Amino acid sequence: MSRKRKRHDPKPIWAIREDEVVNGETLQMHLNVRQQQQQQQHPQPQPQQSRPSPSPQPRHQPTPDAMRNGHARPNIPTASYAASSGELSGYERPISNDRRVYDEIPRKVCDFLWNNVIQNALVRKAISESPGTNVEVEARWGQILQRDSNNRATGMHQTECVVSSQYGELTKFESTMTMIQHRKMNKYLNEQVAQSQPDKNSDRAQINYKHTFDTDQFFELDQEGFMRLPPATREIIGQSKQRARIRVTHDSKTGEQRGAIIKQKLANLEISSPQTEWDYRIGVNLEIEFPGPLEGLKEVVETGKSPEAMKRHKDRVSYAFLDAYQIDLTQVAQGGHKNHELELEMNADVLLESGDKILAGQSSNFESLVNGMINNLRVLSREITPAGPSA
């Protein structure tokens, strides 16, 4: 079991400012030493050097405090890392006179994404090998359930906390909501769209709305199709215990094919939130565009089900903002059953660009980007939670 980092342990690289001196070294000095060590261990070129330039970051990005209670304050340009988290003043300033005090949960998520995305050499290589391969970072609202009782997992904690991975075999995550919750969330998000429009003289980031109807079918990835994938992608799929499937998506109205994707799970991190209706699961996946052809592939059909019952019909409303986040509210119909899901996807290009800036010794919005994701999880979860004390 890995040792829990104490408060006085060295800061992670992404949390060090450009001008900060830690253990007698600046960030650039630290990066130079690490680069020399990596070149000695891995003489091949760094994957990010061959990766296409990501889409530019938004000019204006709110500080974490700006998203409090779901109402954005005026967007403040985050020109430097030091400004991305805000500065404490007055009574909030601790005895140490620190300008900022980190929140442990976003920092844990930062560590999770840094290790599984930014510094995951195999994932970066897979991305660089194919323009149709992308990393996906998605956060789902749902509940952490005990496998033996199917009740929501509880413990000695009464407030939000990151769940240790050692409990993974005892729990499961169920991403669902009721029809009433779905309608309430749909109404709330539509209100946010209306309030963010330029004609409202709003000083908040505009939210773009999109409504789609899709149908998913799943096919087995056979050996021939597997060998058409790039080497690093094959290595990642080969390391997984799960059988890879190809998800083919069509527009439910026009029949037009939207894509053929292999979604490979890489890592999950779960956050328990006993004071609200929902817990959260943050997942890192690799989305691989299948090069085709699809003819001859075997459709996935589970025992006792027909091919038609295996199709997933998705009625989805998407809310995108800041060129960094997209919230999807989806009703999924499959085999006569309906499920309601809420998830947030982070723009992976913005995440990778922010991480690469840190590796290059430049100012970055990495921590602010992660804080924004956590704030959105909290705001929407609290919005759906009834008023009054929680059990």
Secondary structure, 3 states (H helix, E strand, C coil): CCCCCCCCCCCCHHHCCCCCCECCECHHHHHHHHHHHHHHHCCCCCHHHCCCCCCCCCCCCCCHHHHHHHCCCCCCCCCCHHHHCCCCCHHHCCCCCCCCCCCHHHHHHHHHHHHHHHCCHHHHHHHHHCCCEEEEEEEEEEEEEECCCCCECCCCCCCCEECCHHHCCCEEEECCECHHHHHHHHHHHHHHHHHCCHHHCCCCCCEEEEEEEEEEEEEECCHHHHHCCCHHHHHHHHHCCCCCEEEEEEECCCCCEEEEEEEEEEEEEEEECCCCCCEEEEEEEEEEECCCCCCCCCECCCCCCCHHHHCEEEEEEEEEECCCEEEEEEEEEECCEEEEEEEEEECHHHHHHHHHHHHCCCCCCHHHHHHHHHHHHHHHHHHHCCCCCCC
